[in-house]
């Protein structure tokens, strides 16, 4: 039978050491490279971040509320004007602007610049939701109305929030991340069914084949029906034919 002393030690927690007491107020959160310190941030030190995040959401939704018939584009920031997909993206931006659509991009170079350029030269709204990155990112000169974001996740929400169609050109991790996020939101019913168009068969077909054979076929982690949530095309004209019949919608 345990002694009174041992029973008391089991029921009454020992007082925290100064280090343990301090650890209760540490907030572990991902930080940008220029924000990393030798010691974890304390909760009181990041309170201002919460208000900054709230402000970015409020200002972002206000920014989008002034537009209509938005189509959001994704694609590599590394393509130059001589690239095939840069040219197709510029053409699609022009076709949509001529039809009264608002194009939205990340506001940077490459595919983003191409889309903004096409829309701008056609006299249409050419929006850019920009963010500062260590490499590649800068606001392109064809954006007619832009908004800068500090946090990547608030910008991602704004890019997805109200578009009535999403267009994906060949790109890197960011493009694939945005593609799978939107398809997931539609597949789970968190977003209404919205056209998702992937431009460039040579780029996308390998991924599509893998999803069909491995995800839907071998592992059964998705269904064959899920593969119909998006469409792969090869030209700006094909993409335009899909997007032009899309319906305007409110924020998700």
PAZAPA-4460 file (N, C-alpha, C; in steps of 0.05 Angstrom, whole numbers, plus 32768, in hexadecimal, padded with zeros to 4 digits):
% residues 252
    n_x    n_y    n_z   ca_x   ca_y   ca_z    c_x    c_y    c_z   seq   type   mol
   8011   7FE8   8000   8000   8000   8000   8012   8019   8000     1      X     A
   800C   802C   7FEE   801E   8044   7FED   801C   8054   8006     2      X     A
   8031   8060   800E   8032   8072   8026   8023   808B   8020     3      X     A
   801C   809A   8036   800E   80B4   8032   801F   80C7   8022     4      X     A
   8039   80C5   8026   804B   80D7   8017   804A   80D1   7FF9     5      X     A
   804A   80B7   7FF1   8049   80B0   7FD5   802F   80B7   7FC8     6      X     A
   8018   80B3   7FD8   7FFE   80BA   7FCE   7FFC   80D8   7FC8     7      X     A
   8006   80E7   7FDA   8006   8104   7FD6   8016   810C   7FBE     8      X     A
   802D   80FF   7FBA   803E   8106   7FA3   8031   8100   7F89     9      X     A
   801F   80EB   7F89   8012   80E3   7F70   7FFA   80F6   7F6A    10      X     A
   7FEE   8101   7F7E   7FD6   8111   7F7A   7FDC   812F   7F78    11      X     A
   7FF2   8138   7F83   7FF8   8154   7F82   8010   8159   7F70    12      X     A
   800C   8167   7F5A   8022   816B   7F47   8038   817C   7F53    13      X     A
   8050   8176   7F4C   8067   8185   7F56   8067   81A1   7F49    14      X     A
   8070   81B5   7F57   8072   81D0   7F4B   8084   81D0   7F33    15      X     A
   807E   81E0   7F20   808E   81E2   7F08   80A8   81F1   7F0D    16      X     A
   80BD   81E8   7F00   80D6   81F7   7F01   80D3   8211   7EF2    17      X     A
   80E5   8224   7EF5   80E3   823D   7EE5   80E4   8238   7EC7    18      X     A
   80F4   8224   7EBE   80F5   821E   7EA2   80DA   8213   7E98    19      X     A
   80CE   8201   7EA9   80B5   81F5   7EA1   809E   820A   7EA1    20      X     A
   809F   821C   7EB4   808B   8231   7EB5   808D   8243   7E9D    21      X     A
   80A5   8249   7E95   80AA   825A   7E7D   80A0   824C   7E64    22      X     A
   80A3   8231   7E63   809C   8222   7E4B   807E   8223   7E46    23      X     A
   806E   8228   7E5B   8051   8229   7E57   8049   8241   7E46    24      X     A
   805A   8255   7E44   8053   826D   7E35   8062   826F   7E1B    25      X     A
   806F   8259   7E13   807C   8258   7DF9   8068   8250   7DE4    26      X     A
   8069   825D   7DCD   8057   8257   7DB7   8067   824C   7DA0    27      X     A
   8063   8234   7D99   8072   8227   7D83   8063   822A   7D69    28      X     A
   806E   823A   7D57   8060   823F   7D3E   8075   8241   7D28    29      X     A
   806E   823C   7D0F   8082   823E   7CF9   8089   825B   7CF5    30      X     A
   80A2   8261   7CF1   80AC   827C   7CED   80BB   827E   7CD3    31      X     A
   80BA   8295   7CC7   80CA   829B   7CAF   80E7   829B   7CB7    32      X     A
   80F8   8298   7CA3   8115   8297   7CA8   811F   82B0   7CB7    33      X     A
   8114   82C7   7CB0   811E   82E0   7CBC   8111   82E5   7CD8    34      X     A
   8100   82D3   7CE1   80F3   82D6   7CFB   80FE   82C3   7D10    35      X     A
   810E   82B0   7D07   8118   829B   7D1A   812B   82A7   7D2E    36      X     A
   8126   82A1   7D47   8137   82AA   7D5D   8143   8292   7D6B    37      X     A
   8155   8296   7D7D   8162   8280   7D8C   814E   8274   7D9F    38      X     A
   813A   8283   7DA9   8127   8279   7DBB   810B   8279   7DAF    39      X     A
   80FA   8265   7DB6   80DE   8265   7DAB   80CF   827F   7DB3    40      X     A
   80BD   8287   7DA2   80AD   829F   7DA8   809A   829A   7DC0    41      X     A
   8096   82AE   7DD0   8083   82AD   7DE6   8068   82B6   7DDC    42      X     A
   8053   82AD   7DEA   8038   82B3   7DE1   8033   82D0   7DDE    43      X     A
   803C   82E0   7DF2   8037   82FC   7DF1   8046   830A   7DDA    44      X     A
   805B   82FD   7DD0   806B   8309   7DBB   805D   8305   7D9F    45      X     A
   804B   82F2   7D9D   803E   82ED   7D83   8021   82F7   7D82    46      X     A
   8018   8304   7D97   7FFC   830D   7D97   7FF7   8320   7D7F    47      X     A
   800B   8331   7D79   8008   8344   7D63   8005   8335   7D49    48      X     A
   8010   831D   7D47   800E   830E   7D2E   7FF1   8306   7D29    49      X     A
   7FE2   8300   7D3E   7FC6   82F8   7D3B   7FB6   830F   7D2F    50      X     A
   7FBB   8327   7D38   7FAD   833F   7D2E   7FB6   8344   7D11    51      X     A
   7FCF   833F   7D0B   7FD9   8343   7CEF   7FCB   832F   7CDD    52      X     A
   7FC8   8317   7CE6   7FBB   8302   7CD6   7F9D   830A   7CD1    53      X     A
   7F90   8313   7CE7   7F74   831C   7CE4   7F72   8333   7CD0    54      X     A
   7F84   8345   7CD2   7F84   835D   7CC0   7F87   8354   7CA3    55      X     A
   7F99   8341   7C9E   7F9E   8337   7C83   7F84   832A   7C77    56      X     A
   7F76   831B   7C88   7F5D   830E   7C7F   7F48   8324   7C79    57      X     A
   7F44   8336   7C8B   7F30   834B   7C87   7F36   835C   7C6E    58      X     A
   7F4F   8364   7C6B   7F57   8375   7C55   7F56   8365   7C3B    59      X     A
   7F5C   834B   7C3C   7F5B   833A   7C25   7F3F   8336   7C1A    60      X     A
   7F2D   8330   7C2C   7F11   832D   7C24   7F05   8347   7C19    61      X     A
   7F0D   835D   7C26   7F03   8377   7C1C   7F0E   837C   7C00    62      X     A
   7F26   8375   7BFB   7F33   8378   7BE1   7F23   8368   7BCC    63      X     A
   7F1D   834F   7BD2   7F0F   833E   7BBF   7EF2   8346   7BBA    64      X     A
   7EE6   8352   7BCF   7ECA   8359   7BCD   7EC5   836E   7BB7    65      X     A
   7EDA   837C   7BAE   7ED7   8391   7B9A   7ED9   8386   7B7E    66      X     A
   7EDB   836B   7B7B   7EDE   835F   7B60   7EC7   834B   7B5C    67      X     A
   7EC5   8342   7B43   7EB1   832D   7B3D   7EBC   831C   7B26    68      X     A
   7EB0   8304   7B23   7EB7   82F1   7B0D   7ED5   82EC   7B0D    69      X     A
   7EE0   82E5   7B25   7EFC   82E0   7B27   7F04   82C4   7B1E    70      X     A
   7F1B   82C2   7B12   7F28   82A9   7B0B   7F44   82AA   7B16    71      X     A
   7F4B   8296   7B26   7F66   8296   7B33   7F79   8284   7B24    72      X     A
   7F91   828D   7B20   7FA6   827F   7B11   7FBD   8277   7B23    73      X     A
   7FC9   8260   7B1D   7FE1   8257   7B2A   7FF4   824C   7B15    74      X     A
   800E   824D   7B1B   8022   8243   7B08   803E   824D   7B10    75      X     A
   8052   8243   7B02   806D   8249   7B09   8074   8267   7B07    76      X     A
   8084   8270   7B1A   808F   828B   7B1A   80A8   828D   7B08    77      X     A
   80B1   8277   7AFE   80CB   8276   7AF1   80CA   8278   7AD2    78      X     A
   80B2   8276   7AC7   80B0   8277   7AAA   80B4   8293   7A9F    79      X     A
   80C2   8295   7A89   80C7   82AF   7A7C   80B4   82B3   7A64    80      X     A
   80B3   82CB   7A5A   80A0   82D1   7A43   80A3   82BF   7A2B    81      X     A
   80BA   82B3   7A27   80BD   82A1   7A10   80B3   8285   7A15    82      X     A
   80AC   827F   7A2E   80A2   8264   7A35   8086   825F   7A29    83      X     A
   8081   8246   7A20   8067   823F   7A14   8050   8244   7A27    84      X     A
   8053   823D   7A40   803D   8240   7A53   8039   825D   7A5C    85      X     A
   804E   826C   7A5B   804B   8289   7A60   8039   8295   7A4A    86      X     A
   803E   828D   7A31   802E   8298   7A1B   8011   828F   7A1D    87      X     A
   800C   8276   7A25   7FF1   826C   7A27   7FE3   827A   7A3F    88      X     A
   7FF1   827E   7A54   7FE5   828C   7A6B   7FDE   82A9   7A64    89      X     A
   7FEF   82B6   7A56   7FE9   82D2   7A4D   7FD1   82D2   7A3B    90      X     A
   7FCF   82BF   7A29   7FB8   82BD   7A17   7F9E   82B9   7A27    91      X     A
   7F9F   82A7   7A3B   7F87   82A1   7A4B   7F7F   82B9   7A5B    92      X     A
   7F92   82C7   7A66   7F8C   82E0   7A75   7F7E   82F4   7A63    93      X     A
   7F87   82F6   7A4A   7F7A   8309   7A37   7F5D   8300   7A31    94      X     A
   7F5A   82E6   7A2B   7F3F   82DC   7A24   7F2B   82E0   7A3A    95      X     A
   7F34   82DC   7A53   7F22   82E0   7A6A   7F1B   82FD   7A6E    96      X     A
   7F2F   830E   7A6C   7F2A   832B   7A6F   7F17   8335   7A5A    97      X     A
   7F1A   832C   7A42   7F08   8335   7A2C   7EEC   832B   7A31    98      X     A
   7EE8   8317   7A41   7ECE   830C   7A47   7EC3   8316   7A62    99      X     A
   7ED0   8329   7A6E   7EC6   8336   7A86   7ECE   8329   7AA0   100      X     A
   7EE2   8317   7AA0   7EEB   830A   7AB8   7F01   831A   7AC6   101      X     A
   7F04   8316   7AE0   7F1B   8321   7AEF   7F2F   830B   7AF4   102      X     A
   7F48   830F   7AEC   7F5C   82FB   7AF2   7F6B   8301   7B0C   103      X     A
   7F70   82EC   7B1B   7F7F   82EF   7B34   7F97   82DD   7B33   104      X     A
   7FAE   82E8   7B39   7FC7   82D8   7B3B   7FD5   82DF   7B55   105      X     A
   7FEC   82D1   7B59   7FFD   82D8   7B70   800D   82F1   7B6C   106      X     A
   800A   82FE   7B55   8016   8319   7B51   8034   8318   7B4A   107      X     A
   8040   8301   7B48   805C   82FF   7B43   8063   82FC   7B25   108      X     A
   807B   82F1   7B20   8084   82ED   7B04   8079   82D3   7AF9   109      X     A
   8084   82CB   7AE1   807D   82B2   7AD5   8060   82B1   7ACC   110      X     A
   8052   829B   7AD2   8036   8297   7ACA   8025   82AD   7AD5   111      X     A
   802A   82B6   7AED   801B   82CC   7AF9   801D   82E5   7AE9   112      X     A
   8035   82EC   7AE1   8039   8304   7AD1   802B   8301   7AB6   113      X     A
   802D   82E9   7AAA   8021   82E4   7A90   8003   82E9   7A90   114      X     A
   7FF6   82DE   7AA4   7FD8   82E1   7AA7   7FD1   82FE   7AAB   115      X     A
   7FDF   830B   7ABE   7FDA   8328   7AC3   7FDF   8338   7AAA   116      X     A
   7FF3   8331   7A9B   7FFA   8340   7A83   7FE4   833E   7A6E   117      X     A
   7FDA   8325   7A6A   7FC5   8321   7A56   7FAB   8330   7A5D   118      X     A
   7FA4   832F   7A77   7F8C   833D   7A80   7F8F   835B   7A7F   119      X     A
   7FA7   8365   7A87   7FAC   8381   7A87   7FAB   838D   7A6B   120      X     A
   7FB8   8380   7A58   7FB8   838A   7A3D   7F9D   8389   7A30   121      X     A
   7F8B   8378   7A3A   7F70   8377   7A30   7F5E   838B   7A3E   122      X     A
   7F69   8399   7A51   7F59   83AD   7A60   7F48   83A3   7A76   123      X     A
   7F4E   838A   7A7F   7F3E   837E   7A95   7F4B   8381   7AB0   124      X     A
   7F3C   837A   7AC5   7F47   837B   7AE0   7F5D   8366   7AE3   125      X     A
   7F74   836D   7AED   7F8B   835C   7AEF   7F96   835D   7B0C   126      X     A
   7F8D   834B   7B1D   7F92   834C   7B39   7FAB   833B   7B41   127      X     A
   7FBA   8344   7B55   7FD1   8335   7B5F   7FD1   8335   7B7D   128      X     A
   7FD2   831D   7B88   7FD3   8319   7BA5   7FF0   8310   7BAB   129      X     A
   8000   8323   7BB3   801D   831F   7BB4   8027   8317   7BCF   130      X     A
   803F   830A   7BD0   804C   8304   7BE9   806A   8306   7BE4   131      X     A
   8079   830E   7BF8   8096   8310   7BF5   80A3   82F6   7BFD   132      X     A
   80B3   82EB   7BEA   80C2   82D3   7BEF   80E0   82D9   7BEC   133      X     A
   80F1   82C7   7BF7   810E   82CC   7BF4   8118   82CD   7BD7   134      X     A
   810A   82BD   7BC6   8112   82BD   7BA9   80F8   82BE   7B99   135      X     A
   80FB   82C7   7B80   80E8   82C6   7B6B   80D1   82DA   7B6D   136      X     A
   80C7   82E1   7B84   80AE   82F0   7B85   80B2   830E   7B84   137      X     A
   80A3   831B   7B72   80A2   8338   7B70   8087   833E   7B63   138      X     A
   807C   8356   7B68   8063   835D   7B5B   8068   8364   7B3E   139      X     A
   8059   8358   7B2C   805E   835E   7B10   804F   8377   7B08   140      X     A
   8058   8383   7AF2   804F   839E   7AEA   8033   839D   7ADD   141      X     A
   8028   8386   7AD8   800E   8384   7ACB   7FF7   8382   7ADE   142      X     A
   7FFC   8382   7AF8   7FE7   8381   7B0C   7FDB   839D   7B0E   143      X     A
   7FC0   839E   7B0A   7FB2   83B8   7B0C   7FA8   83BE   7B28   144      X     A
   7FA5   83A9   7B38   7F9D   83AC   7B54   7FA9   8396   7B64   145      X     A
   7FB8   839D   7B78   7FC6   8388   7B87   7FC3   838A   7BA5   146      X     A
   7FCA   8374   7BB2   7FC9   8373   7BD0   7FE1   8362   7BD9   147      X     A
   7FF1   836C   7BEC   8008   835E   7BF5   8001   834F   7C0F   148      X     A
   800C   8338   7C13   8007   8328   7C2B   8022   8320   7C38   149      X     A
   8021   831F   7C52   8039   8317   7C61   8038   82F8   7C66   150      X     A
   8020   82EE   7C6B   801D   82D2   7C72   8014   82C2   7C59   151      X     A
   8022   82AC   7C54   801C   829C   7C3D   7FFF   8290   7C3F   152      X     A
   7FF7   8288   7C57   7FDD   827B   7C59   7FC6   828E   7C55   153      X     A
   7FC9   82A7   7C5D   7FB3   82BA   7C58   7FB1   82C0   7C3A   154      X     A
   7FC7   82C2   7C2D   7FC7   82C6   7C10   7FBA   82AE   7C02   155      X     A
   7FC0   8296   7C0B   7FB4   827E   7BFE   7F96   827E   7C01   156      X     A
   7F8C   8287   7C18   7F6F   8288   7C1B   7F63   829C   7C08   157      X     A
   7F70   82B3   7C05   7F65   82C7   7BF3   7F66   82BE   7BD5   158      X     A
   7F7A   82AF   7BCE   7F7C   82A5   7BB2   7F65   8291   7BAD   159      X     A
   7F5C   8283   7BC2   7F48   826F   7BBE   7F2B   8279   7BC5   160      X     A
   7F29   828F   7BD2   7F10   8297   7BE0   7EF8   829A   7BCE   161      X     A
   7EFA   82A7   7BB7   7EE2   82AD   7BA8   7EE3   82A8   7B8A   162      X     A
   7EF8   829B   7B81   7EFB   8296   7B64   7EE4   8283   7B5A   163      X     A
   7EDB   8288   7B42   7EC7   8276   7B37   7ED4   8261   7B24   164      X     A
   7EEE   8262   7B22   7EFD   824E   7B14   7F1B   8250   7B1C   165      X     A
   7F29   823A   7B1A   7F45   8239   7B21   7F55   822D   7B0A   166      X     A
   7F6A   823A   7B02   7F7A   8231   7AEB   7F97   822C   7AF4   167      X     A
   7FA1   8215   7AEE   7FBC   820D   7AF6   7FCD   8208   7ADD   168      X     A
   7FE3   8218   7ADB   7FF7   8213   7AC6   800E   8203   7AD3   169      X     A
   8020   81F8   7AC3   8037   81EA   7ACF   8045   81FB   7AE4   170      X     A
   804C   81EF   7AFA   8059   81FE   7B10   8068   81EB   7B23   171      X     A
   8070   81F6   7B39   807F   81E7   7B4D   806E   81DE   7B65   172      X     A
   807B   81DC   7B7C   806D   81D3   7B94   8055   81E4   7B9B   173      X     A
   8058   81FF   7B98   8042   8211   7B9E   8029   820C   7B8D   174      X     A
   802D   8208   7B73   8017   8202   7B61   8009   81E8   7B68   175      X     A
   8019   81D3   7B6E   800D   81BA   7B75   7FFF   81BB   7B90   176      X     A
   800A   81CA   7BA2   7FFD   81CE   7BBC   7FE2   81DB   7BB9   177      X     A
   7FE0   81F0   7BA9   7FC7   81FE   7BA4   7FB3   81EC   7B96   178      X     A
   7FBD   81DC   7B83   7FAB   81CA   7B74   7F9E   81B5   7B87   179      X     A
   7FAE   81A8   7B97   7FA3   8193   7BA8   7F92   819F   7BBE   180      X     A
   7F98   81B7   7BC7   7F87   81C4   7BDB   7F6B   81C9   7BD0   181      X     A
   7F69   81D5   7BB8   7F4F   81DB   7BAD   7F3F   81C2   7BA7   182      X     A
   7F4D   81AE   7B9B   7F3F   8194   7B95   7F35   8187   7BAF   183      X     A
   7F45   8189   7BC4   7F3C   817E   7BDE   7F24   818C   7BE9   184      X     A
   7F23   81A7   7BE7   7F0C   81B6   7BF1   7EF3   81AE   7BE1   185      X     A
   7EF5   81AB   7BC7   7EDE   81A3   7BB7   7ED6   8187   7BBD   186      X     A
   7EE9   8174   7BBF   7EE3   8158   7BC4   7ED6   8154   7BDF   187      X     A
   7EDD   8163   7BF3   7ED2   8160   7C0E   7EB9   8171   7C12   188      X     A
   7EB0   8180   7BFE   7E98   818F   7C00   7E9B   81AA   7C0F   189      X     A
   7EB4   81B1   7C15   7EB9   81CB   7C23   7EB8   81E2   7C0F   190      X     A
   7EB8   81DC   7BF6   7EB5   81F0   7BE1   7EA2   81E5   7BCC   191      X     A
   7E91   81F6   7BC1   7E7F   81ED   7BAC   7E8F   81E5   7B93   192      X     A
   7E83   81D4   7B83   7E91   81CA   7B6B   7E98   81E1   7B59   193      X     A
   7EB1   81E4   7B53   7EBB   81FB   7B44   7ECF   81F0   7B2F   194      X     A
   7ECE   81FC   7B17   7EE1   81F2   7B02   7EFE   81F4   7B0B   195      X     A
   7F0D   81DF   7B08   7F2A   81DE   7B0D   7F36   81D4   7AF3   196      X     A
   7F46   81E5   7AE7   7F52   81E0   7ACC   7F70   81DF   7ACE   197      X     A
   7F7C   81C9   7AC5   7F99   81C6   7AC4   7FA2   81C8   7AA7   198      X     A
   7FB3   81DB   7AA1   7FBC   81E0   7A86   7FD8   81D5   7A81   199      X     A
   7FDA   81C4   7A6D   7FF4   81B8   7A66   7FF5   819A   7A6A   200      X     A
   7FEC   818B   7A56   7FEB   816E   7A59   8006   8162   7A5E   201      X     A
   801B   816B   7A51   8035   8160   7A55   803E   8162   7A72   202      X     A
   8035   8177   7A80   803D   817B   7A9C   802A   816A   7AAE   203      X     A
   8010   816B   7AAA   7FFD   8160   7ABC   7FF7   8142   7AB8   204      X     A
   7FFA   8138   7AA0   7FF1   811C   7A9B   7FFF   8107   7AAC   205      X     A
   8019   810B   7AB2   8026   80F7   7AC3   801A   80F6   7ADF   206      X     A
   8014   810D   7AEA   8007   810E   7B04   7FEB   8102   7B03   207      X     A
   7FDC   8108   7AEE   7FC1   80FD   7AEC   7FC2   80DE   7AE9   208      X     A
   7FD5   80D4   7ADA   7FD7   80B7   7AD6   7FDE   80AA   7AF1   209      X     A
   7FF0   80B6   7B00   7FF8   80AB   7B1A   7FE0   80AB   7B2D   210      X     A
   7FD0   80C1   7B2E   7FB9   80C2   7B40   7FA5   80AC   7B39   211      X     A
   7FA1   80A9   7B1F   7F8E   8094   7B16   7F97   8078   7B1C   212      X     A
   7FB1   8072   7B17   7FBA   8057   7B1B   7FC0   8051   7B38   213      X     A
   7FCD   8063   7B46   7FD5   805D   7B62   7FC1   8065   7B76   214      X     A
   7FB7   807E   7B76   7FA4   8087   7B8A   7F89   807A   7B87   215      X     A
   7F7E   807C   7B6F   7F63   8071   7B6A   7F64   8052   7B65   216      X     A
   7F7A   8049   7B58   7F7B   802D   7B50   7F86   801B   7B66   217      X     A
   7F9F   801E   7B6C   7FAC   800B   7B7F   7FA4   8010   7B9C   218      X     A
   7FA6   8029   7BA5   7FA3   802F   7BC1   7F87   8037   7BCA   219      X     A
   7F76   803E   7BB6   7F5A   8045   7BBC   7F58   805D   7BD0   220      X     A
   7F6B   806F   7BCF   7F6A   8086   7BE0   7F59   809D   7BD5   221      X     A
   7F52   809C   7BBC   7F3E   80AD   7BAF   7F2D   809B   7B9E   222      X     A
   7F17   80A7   7B93   7F06   8098   7B81   7F0A   80A2   7B64   223      X     A
   7F02   8092   7B52   7F04   809A   7B36   7EF4   80B4   7B31   224      X     A
   7EDE   80B7   7B40   7ECE   80CF   7B3E   7EDE   80E9   7B45   225      X     A
   7EF0   80E6   7B58   7F00   80FD   7B61   7F11   8108   7B4A   226      X     A
   7F18   80F7   7B37   7F29   8100   7B21   7F1A   8111   7B0D   227      X     A
   7F00   8114   7B11   7EF0   8125   7B00   7EEB   8141   7B0C   228      X     A
   7EF9   8146   7B23   7EF6   8160   7B30   7F07   8175   7B21   229      X     A
   7F18   816D   7B0E   7F29   8180   7AFF   7F2B   8176   7AE3   230      X     A
   7F33   8189   7AD1   7F35   8183   7AB5   7F51   818B   7AAB   231      X     A
   7F5E   817A   7A9B   7F78   8180   7A8F   7F74   8188   7A72   232      X     A
   7F7F   819F   7A6B   7F7D   81A9   7A4F   7F99   81B0   7A46   233      X     A
   7F9B   81B9   7A2D   7FB6   81BF   7A22   7FB9   81DB   7A18   234      X     A
   7FA3   81EA   7A16   7FA5   8205   7A0A   7F94   8219   7A1A   235      X     A
   7F9B   8232   7A15   7F8B   8248   7A22   7F6E   8247   7A18   236      X     A
   7F6A   8240   79FF   7F4F   8240   79F4   7F3E   822A   7A01   237      X     A
   7F4A   8213   7A06   7F3B   81FD   7A13   7F34   8205   7A30   238      X     A
   7F47   8211   7A3E   7F41   821A   7A59   7F2B   822F   7A59   239      X     A
   7F2C   8242   7A46   7F18   8257   7A45   7EFC   824C   7A41   240      X     A
   7EF9   8238   7A31   7EDF   822C   7A2B   7ED3   8221   7A45   241      X     A
   7EE4   8217   7A57   7ED9   820D   7A71   7ED3   8223   7A84   242      X     A
   7EE5   8236   7A86   7EE2   824C   7A9A   7ECC   825F   7A93   243      X     A
   7EC7   8263   7A79   7EB4   8278   7A71   7E97   8271   7A7A   244      X     A
   7E91   8258   7A7F   7E76   8250   7A88   7E74   824E   7AA6   245      X     A
   7E8A   8254   7AB5   7E89   8251   7AD2   7E77   8267   7ADE   246      X     A
   7E6D   8262   7AF6   7E5B   8274   7B03   7E68   8283   7B1A   247      X     A
   7E62   829D   7B1C   7E6C   82AD   7B32   7E62   82A2   7B4C   248      X     A
   7E72   82A4   7B61   7E6B   829A   7B7B   7E75   82AC   7B91   249      X     A
   7E6A   82A8   7BA9   7E73   82B8   7BBF   7E8B   82AA   7BCD   250      X     A
   7E95   82B7   7BE2   7EAB   82AB   7BF0   7EA3   8290   7BFB   251      X     A
   7EB6   827D   7BFB   7EB0   8264   7C08   7EAE   8268   7C26   252      X     A
***
